[in-house]
Amino acid sequence: MVEHVQSLARGLAVIRAFSATAPRLTLSEVARATGLTRAAARRFLLTLADLGYVRTDGRLFSLTPRVLELGYAYLSSLSLPEVAAPHLERLAAEVHESASVAVLDGEDVVYVARVATARIMRVSISIGTRFPAYCTSMGRVLLAGLPPADLDAYLDQADLRRLTSRTITVPSALRDELDGIREQGWAMVDQEMEEGLRSIAAPIRDRSGTVVAAVNVSTHASRTTLQQARRTLLPPLLATAAKIEGDLSSLASPAKRDTS
């Protein structure tokens, strides 16, 4: 006899209601997509929010990267790792440095794709590795892409700890840095998370122009100056971000999606 846990099935149905074409849904839309009553859909959404798998602004709900823990449902809806992987491989081969893609989850960046050419950090980085957003190049690109209210909330609550002598720990100074990143379209972080680590990142946007991820190249300060990074790493990095955006847009296009 097969035992069917109805509440689990309904909870998973709520998660599956979100997709690349419907990343943000109202309570009524979730109820309609799942066949649940509004009251039941609300209970499941609030439970998922309490557990960190869903976020809400009070009206719209959306998944968080924490759904990675439930079998990469979040990333499967975006196809981000699959799309990014070949582009990261080409980028790493071109610049001879490690390349990664990450998304924002709360106050952290979460690595979702990576091609490593050499280990330049004390810690090993793999898929799912988390680092504080405020002191990483990908984190700053993602923070710079937040709506103003969300960025205000982040700066009000973030624990800006000094990790090296170069780490920005004053909220107003970090805001100024993010304003510059938003204007120029990329971020450079020089040894703020770890001595010797220098990285440069660019945003990855969806079809609406919303920043959904970031791609970066990291190098050791002893072999790449800031000027060299801007001259030799930034152009191929920006080109790679554009190619990933193009592929994501193609996948999201109704004419390209598999509707079987």
VEXLUMLUM-221739 format. One record per atom (N, C-alpha, C, O): x negated, y, z negated; residue in three letters. Coordinates in steps of 0.05 Angstrom, whole numbers, plus 5000, padded with zeros to 4 digits. Atoms other than C-alpha are relative to their C-alpha. Last residue first. Layout:
N
XYZALA;...
END
This chain:
260
498950275001SER;489353825479SER;500549914972SER;501449694968SER;497350015013THR;488754575476THR;501249734999THR;503549694993THR;498750264995ASP;481254615489ASP;502649994985ASP;502750004961ASP;499650185022ARG;479455345486ARG;501349745010ARG;502949745029ARG;502250185003LYS;476655695548LYS;500449784979LYS;499249584980LYS;500550144975ALA;482756055574ALA;497849794997ALA;497749605013ALA;498050204995PRO;484956235504PRO;499549845025PRO;500349605026PRO;498249924979SER;478256585492SER;502149795005SER;501349555008SER;497549905012ALA;475356415424ALA;502050085021ALA;504450125015ALA;498650225014LEU;470055965455LEU;502750094989LEU;504649944988LEU;499050184980SER;468056515503SER;501649774988SER;503649694999SER;497749874986SER;467557025448SER;501249815021SER;503649805024SER;497750015019LEU;463156555407LEU;502550125012LEU;504750025009LEU;499050275001ASP;458656465467ASP;502349974981ASP;504249834988ASP;498850074975GLY;457957205479GLY;501249725000GLY;503449685010GLY;497449874999GLU;456657355407GLU;501549935025GLU;503949895025GLU;498250155019ILE;451156835406ILE;502850125000ILE;504849985001ILE;499450254987LYS;448057155469LYS;501949834982LYS;503749714991LYS;498149944979ALA;448357855438ALA;500949745014ALA;503249715021ALA;497449945013ALA;445057615374ALA;502150055021ALA;504449965018ALA;498850255010THR;439557285416THR;502750054986THR;504649904991THR;499050154977ALA;438257925454ALA;501349744992ALA;503349665003ALA;497549874992LEU;437758325389LEU;501249855024LEU;503649835027LEU;497950045021LEU;432657825363LEU;502650125008LEU;504749985006LEU;498850264996PRO;428757825429PRO;502149934979PRO;503949784984PRO;498650044975PRO;428058585424PRO;501149725005PRO;503549705012PRO;497349884998LEU;426658605349LEU;501349965027LEU;503749895027LEU;497950175010LEU;420858115345LEU;502850115004LEU;504749965009LEU;500050274989THR;415458405388THR;502349834991THR;503149645005THR;500750024972ARG;415759165380ARG;500449725012ARG;501349705034ARG;498149844984ARG;419459235314ARG;499549965030ARG;501449955046ARG;497450125002ALA;415558665283ALA;502150155017ALA;503750025031ALA;499950234983GLN;409058935309GLN;502749865000GLN;503649775020GLN;499949904973GLN;410459615277GLN;500149765020GLN;501549785040GLN;497349904995LEU;412159285211LEU;500350105029LEU;502450065041LEU;499549735012THR;405658895214THR;502950085005THR;504349965022THR;498349834984THR;405658145229THR;500550264985THR;501750264964THR;500550044971ARG;400257645207ARG;501850185018ARG;501450195042ARG;502950014994SER;399157805133SER;499549975030SER;497350035040SER;501149734997ALA;406358025124ALA;497150005008ALA;496250205020ALA;501749935023HIS;408857325136HIS;498750275005HIS;497750325027HIS;502950034995THR;414657245184THR;498550074975THR;499650174956THR;501649945024SER;422257185184SER;497049935007SER;496449755022SER;502750124996VAL;426857245244VAL;498450084975VAL;498450314967VAL;502649875007ASN;434157375231ASN;497649855009ASN;497849615016ASN;502250164991VAL;441357255253VAL;497450144994VAL;497250394996VAL;502449854993ALA;447457535218ALA;497949805009ALA;497949565000ALA;502450155007ALA;454657315211ALA;497650185006ALA;497950405017ALA;499350265012VAL;461857555217VAL;497649844991VAL;497949654975VAL;502450155005VAL;460958295233VAL;500749754984VAL;501749764962VAL;500550045029THR;467658535260THR;497449834997THR;497049645011THR;502149835009GLY;467558785332GLY;499349974970GLY;497550124960GLY;498849755009SER;474358505350SER;497850204991SER;498450434984SER;498949854977ARG;471257955393ARG;501250274991ARG;501350465008ARG;498050144985ASP;466857725335ASP;501250185022ASP;500250405026ASP;497349905002ARG;460358055314ARG;502049815015ARG;501249685035ARG;498550154981ILE;453457775299ILE;502950074996ILE;504050044975ILE;497350115005PRO;449158275263PRO;501049835023PRO;500249875046PRO;498049864984ALA;441558345270ALA;502849884995ALA;502949654988ALA;497450134994ALA;435958155223ALA;501850185017ALA;501550425017ALA;498449814984ILE;428558295210ILE;502549855009ILE;502449635018ILE;497950114983SER;424257945158SER;501550235014SER;501750455003SER;499049774985ARG;417758045119ARG;502149895020ARG;501549695034ARG;497950064981LEU;415657565065LEU;501150255013LEU;502050434999LEU;501050124976GLY;408857685033GLY;502149945021GLY;501549895044GLY;502449884990GLU;411557804964GLU;499049855024GLU;498949615025GLU;502450155007GLU;418557534957GLU;497650135012GLU;497750225035GLU;499150245013MET;425457854958MET;497649834990MET;497749704969MET;498349935023GLU;423258564972GLU;501149764986GLU;501749784962GLU;501050115025GLN;417258395016GLN;501750084975GLN;500650144954GLN;502950045003ASP;419158845074ASP;499349924972ASP;499050094954ASP;500550025029VAL;426458805095VAL;497149924997VAL;496249715007VAL;502750105006MET;428159045165MET;499650004970MET;500150214957MET;501249965027ALA;435459125185ALA;497249884999ALA;496749665009ALA;501850225008TRP;439059215252TRP;498850074973TRP;498850304965TRP;499150264990GLY;444459635286GLY;498249764993GLY;498549555004GLY;502050094981GLN;441260325279GLN;500749725011GLN;499749645032GLN;500449814977GLU;447360665248GLU;498149895021GLU;498649925045GLU;497549994985ARG;449560085203ARG;499750185025ARG;500850125047ARG;499850264985ILE;442459975181ILE;502450005018ILE;502349925041ILE;502049994978GLY;441660715162GLY;500249755017GLY;499949765042GLY;499149814981ASP;448060695121ASP;498250025024ASP;499150035047ASP;497950134985LEU;445760055088LEU;501150195021LEU;501850115043LEU;501350204983GLU;439260385065GLU;502149875019GLU;501649845043GLU;501449854980ASP;443160975037ASP;498749825021ASP;498749875045ASP;497949904982ARG;447760495000ARG;498750165023ARG;499650145046ARG;499250224983LEU;441660134972LEU;502250095020LEU;502250015043LEU;502250044980ALA;438860794947ALA;500749775019ALA;500149795043ALA;499949784980SER;445560954914SER;497849985021SER;498350045044SER;497850024981PRO;445860264882PRO;500150225020PRO;500750175044PRO;498149785006VAL;438860304852VAL;502350005020VAL;501750025044VAL;498350085022THR;435159634853THR;502050224992THR;503650184974THR;498249785006ILE;431259664918ILE;502049914979ILE;503449714983ILE;497150044999THR;425959134913THR;501650254994THR;501050384974THR;498849854978ARG;418759364929ARG;503149985000ARG;504450125016ARG;500349715005SER;415459164863SER;501350175021SER;501750415017SER;502849934995THR;418358464872THR;499850304994THR;501850434988THR;501450254995LEU;424658114848LEU;497150045007LEU;495449875003LEU;502549954987ARG;427858724815ARG;498549735003ARG;497749614983ARG;502450065015ARG;435058534799ARG;497450055016ARG;497450015040ARG;502349944983LEU;440858874833LEU;497449974984LEU;496250164975LEU;502250015018ASP;446658524798ASP;497450045016ASP;496349855027ASP;502450164993ALA;452458724842ALA;497850034979ALA;497350254969ALA;500350235017GLN;458858984809GLN;497449845005GLN;496749664989GLN;499249965028ASP;459859694832ASP;499349774982ASP;498849804958ASP;502049835013LEU;455759614896LEU;500750054970LEU;498950094954LEU;502550155003TYR;460159024917TYR;497950174985TYR;496750064966TYR;499650215020ALA;466659394903ALA;497449854995ALA;496749794972ALA;499949865026ASP;464260004942ASP;500349804978ASP;498949824957ASP;502849935007LEU;462259545000LEU;500050154973LEU;498250104957LEU;501450255008ASP;469259225000ASP;497150064992ASP;496049954973ASP;499050085027ALA;472559915000ALA;498649754990ALA;498049734966ALA;500949835022PRO;468160155057PRO;500949924972PRO;499349934954PRO;498349775002PRO;469559545102PRO;499250174976PRO;498150064956PRO;497650025017LEU;463459095104LEU;501850255003LEU;500750475008LEU;497750054983GLY;458559115163GLY;502649984984GLY;504849954996GLY;499549764984ALA;452959435123ALA;502549975017ALA;503750185025ALA;498949805018LEU;453558855074LEU;500750265015LEU;502750395010LEU;497250085006LEU;452658355130LEU;501350204981LEU;503750264984LEU;498449984976VAL;446458705157VAL;503049944995VAL;504850085004VAL;499549724996ARG;443858775087ARG;501550065025ARG;503250245026ARG;498149905020GLY;444758045072GLY;500650295005GLY;502950375003GLY;497450084991MET;441257845137MET;502250104981MET;504350184989MET;499349864976SER;435258265118SER;502849925010SER;504350105018SER;500750164976THR;434958015047THR;500950155025THR;502950305024THR;502949984995CYS;434658424982CYS;499149835024CYS;496749785027CYS;501049735001TYR;442058594972TYR;497050035007TYR;496250245016TYR;499749854976ALA;444857934996ALA;498450265000ALA;497450355021ALA;498549755004PRO;442157494941PRO;500150175025PRO;498150205039PRO;501849795011PHE;439856824969PHE;501750254995PHE;503850295007PHE;498949745006ARG;443656174982ARG;497950194989ARG;496250114973ARG;501649855019THR;441355535016THR;501250284997THR;502250405016THR;498749985025GLY;447155165050GLY;498450164979GLY;499450234958GLY;497249934997ILE;443154925109ILE;501350004973ILE;501249814958ILE;498550194984SER;435854895088SER;502950105002SER;503650304991SER;497449914991ILE;430555365060ILE;501349785017ILE;500049675036ILE;499350114974SER;424755105019SER;502850095007SER;504650084990SER;497850195000VAL;422455554963VAL;500649915028VAL;500150055047VAL;500550205021ARG;415655874957ARG;502249794999ARG;501749564992ARG;498949935026MET;416656215024MET;499349784979MET;498749564986MET;501349765009ILE;412556195088ILE;501150104973ILE;500250304963ILE;498949925027ARG;414055495111ARG;498450244990ARG;496050224985ARG;502050035021ALA;412655445186ALA;501250094973ALA;503150254973ALA;502550064987THR;416655385250THR;497749964980THR;495749824985THR;502549925015ALA;423455335219ALA;497649925016ALA;497349705026ALA;502250134987VAL;429855325260VAL;497550104987VAL;496850344990VAL;502849925004ARG;435955495218ARG;498249835018ARG;498649595021ARG;501650114978ALA;443555475218ALA;497250104997ALA;496850334989ALA;498350194985VAL;448855595164VAL;498649885024VAL;499549685035VAL;501250084975TYR;444655955111TYR;501849795013TYR;502549595000TYR;500150294999VAL;449056265057VAL;499049935028VAL;500150015048VAL;499950104973VAL;448157005039VAL;499749694999VAL;498349594982VAL;502250154988ASP;450057184969ASP;500349975030ASP;502550005041ASP;502449835002GLU;454257704931GLU;497649865013GLU;495449975012GLU;500349865025GLY;460857384951GLY;497650195000GLY;497450365018GLY;498250135018ASP;459556925010ASP;499750144973ASP;497950084958ASP;499849885027LEU;456357285069LEU;502149854984LEU;504349804993LEU;497449865004VAL;454356875130VAL;500050104971VAL;498450014954VAL;498750025026ALA;447456645153ALA;502650155000ALA;503150335017ALA;497449875000VAL;443656495217VAL;501349964973VAL;501149744962VAL;497850105016SER;436256325218SER;502550165006SER;502550385016SER;497649854994ALA;429756395257ALA;502449874986ALA;502549624984ALA;497550135008SER;422756175238SER;502350195005SER;502150435002SER;499349955028GLU;416956485277GLU;502749864994GLU;504149795013GLU;501750175016HIS;413456315343HIS;500350064970HIS;498450064954HIS;501549825018VAL;416756905378VAL;498249854981VAL;496549974967VAL;501149764987GLU;419156535440GLU;498350164981GLU;496250264990GLU;502150084981ALA;419855835410ALA;498850255013ALA;496450255019ALA;502450095015ALA;423656115350ALA;497749935018ALA;495449985012ALA;501249775013LEU;428356495396LEU;497549934985LEU;495550064987LEU;501449844979ARG;429555895441ARG;498750244987ARG;496450314995ARG;502350164991GLU;431155445381GLU;498450165021GLU;495950165020GLU;502149985020LEU;435555985351LEU;497549855008LEU;495349945004LEU;501149734998HIS;439556035415HIS;497850044980HIS;495850174986HIS;501849984977PRO;440455275418PRO;498750285003PRO;496550305012PRO;502350175001ALA;443055265345ALA;498250025025ALA;495850075022ALA;502549865006ALA;447655875346ALA;497549835004ALA;495449935011ALA;500549794981VAL;453655575381VAL;497250124996VAL;495750165015VAL;500350134974GLU;453654925341GLU;499250215022GLU;497550155039GLU;502650144999PRO;452455305276PRO;499549875027PRO;497249885037PRO;502449835002LEU;458055805291LEU;497449855001LEU;495649925017LEU;502050134983SER;463555355316SER;497450144998SER;495850135017SER;501449804985LEU;468255855281LEU;498149885021LEU;497350025040LEU;498049814988SER;473555375256SER;498650215017SER;499850305036SER;498850134977SER;468254845245SER;502050185014SER;502250175039SER;501849974977LEU;464455325201LEU;501149865025LEU;500549955047LEU;500349724992TYR;470155405153TYR;498450035025TYR;499250175044TYR;497649914986ALA;471854665153ALA;499850295009ALA;500750365031ALA;500649814979TYR;464554495136TYR;502550085016TYR;502350155039TYR;500550134974GLY;466453865098GLY;499750195023GLY;500250125045GLY;497850194993LEU;469754125035LEU;499749905028LEU;501649845042LEU;500150225019GLU;463454455006GLU;502249795006GLU;502049574996GLU;502250184991LEU;463054895068LEU;499949754983LEU;499349534992LEU;498650234988VAL;469855165043VAL;497949815013VAL;498649585019VAL;500150225020ARG;465355615001ARG;501449755010ARG;501049545000ARG;501950214993PRO;464456025065PRO;499849784979PRO;498649574985PRO;502749925006THR;470856395047THR;498149785008THR;499049555012THR;501850195012LEU;477656305080LEU;497450134993LEU;496650335004LEU;501950114981SER;482556875092SER;498249804985SER;497949814960SER;501750215011PHE;488857155060PHE;498049915021PHE;498749915045PHE;501150194981LEU;492457805078LEU;498149814985LEU;496749894967LEU;498050064979ARG;497058185031ARG;499049795019ARG;500449605025ARG;497449965011GLY;493558284964GLY;502249955020GLY;504549905013GLY;499949725006ASP;486658364994ASP;502750084988ASP;503350324985ASP;497649854991THR;485657614992THR;499750304992THR;498450374972THR;500049735010ARG;479957114988ARG;502550145010ARG;503750075030ARG;498349814986VAL;480356354995VAL;499650284987VAL;499250304963VAL;499950084972TYR;475555794975TYR;501650195018TYR;501450185042TYR;502049874984GLY;473356104909GLY;500149935030GLY;498250005044GLY;502350184997LEU;476955624862LEU;497850125019LEU;495750015021LEU;501250045027ASP;481756174838ASP;497449835003ASP;495549874988ASP;501449755007ALA;483056354911ALA;498649984974ALA;496350074971ALA;502449994983LEU;484655624928LEU;498450254995LEU;495950254995LEU;501850205012THR;489555614869THR;497450005016THR;495249995004THR;501149895025LEU;492656274892LEU;498149804987LEU;496149884975LEU;501949784993LEU;493456004963LEU;498750124975LEU;496350164974LEU;502450124989PHE;496555344939PHE;497950225006PHE;495550185001PHE;501550155021ARG;501455694893ARG;497449895010ARG;495449904997ARG;501349815018ARG;503356204947ARG;498449864978ARG;496249944971ARG;502449904986ALA;504555654998ALA;498650204982ALA;496150204981ALA;502050215000ALA;509255314949ALA;497450105013ALA;495250055003ALA;500850055028ALA;513255944935ALA;497749804999ALA;495849834984ALA;501749785008ARG;513556135009ARG;498949964972ARG;496550024966ARG;498549775009THR;516255445024THR;498150224993THR;495750174988THR;499549985028LEU;511654985062LEU;501850234994LEU;502250415011LEU;497350115006GLY;512054815136GLY;500650004970GLY;502649884962GLY;500250265014THR;504554915143THR;502749874995THR;502749634987THR;501950184987ALA;504355455196ALA;499949734987ALA;499349535000ALA;498950094974ARG;510755795171ARG;498149805014ARG;499149615025ARG;497650175005ALA;508355815099ALA;501149895026ALA;501849665028ALA;501050265011VAL;501556075120VAL;502349814996VAL;502149585003VAL;501250144978GLU;504856615163GLU;498849734991GLU;499049535006GLU;497950104983SER;509356825106SER;498949845023SER;500049635031SER;498750225014LEU;503556885058LEU;502149875018LEU;502349635020LEU;498349925022THR;499857325108THR;501249754987THR;500949534997THR;497150064998LEU;494257055150LEU;501450124976LEU;500350134954LEU;498649875022ARG;487057245166ARG;503049975003ARG;504150045024ARG;501750015024PRO;482456815208PRO;501250134976PRO;500450074953PRO;498349915022ALA;487856655260ALA;498450004974ALA;499049844956ALA;498049814989THR;484256575327THR;501950114979THR;503350314983THR;501449784987ALA;478056265296ALA;501950215011ALA;501350455011ALA;501650084977SER;482455855250SER;498550245012SER;498850465002SER;501849794991PHE;486455865186PHE;498349895023PHE;497649665023PHE;498349794987ALA;492455395178ALA;498250235011ALA;499050375029ALA;500050044971ARG;487454835165ARG;501750215015ARG;501550245039ARG;502649934990ILE;486255095094ILE;499949985031ILE;498750155044ILE;500449715003VAL;493655085080VAL;497350095010VAL;497250295024VAL;498449874979ALA;494354385108ALA;499750304999ALA;499650445020ALA;501750014976LEU;488654165062LEU;501550125024LEU;500250245041LEU;502349815004GLY;492654405002GLY;498250015025GLY;497450225033GLY;499049734996ARG;498954055028ARG;497850214997ARG;497750405012ARG;499449964972ALA;495253395036ALA;501050285006ALA;500350405026ALA;502649984986LEU;492353454966LEU;500550055030LEU;499250225042LEU;501049745007SER;499353594937SER;497350055014SER;496750275023SER;498849794985GLN;502253004974GLN;498950274995GLN;498650445013GLN;499949795019VAL;497452484948VAL;501050255015VAL;499550385029VAL;500349744988HIS;499051894993HIS;500450224979HIS;502550244967HIS;499049805018GLU;497851204965GLU;499450275012GLU;497150345018GLU;501649754998VAL;497250685020VAL;501250214981VAL;503650274984VAL;498349765000MET;500050005000MET;498250255000MET;496450274984MET;
END
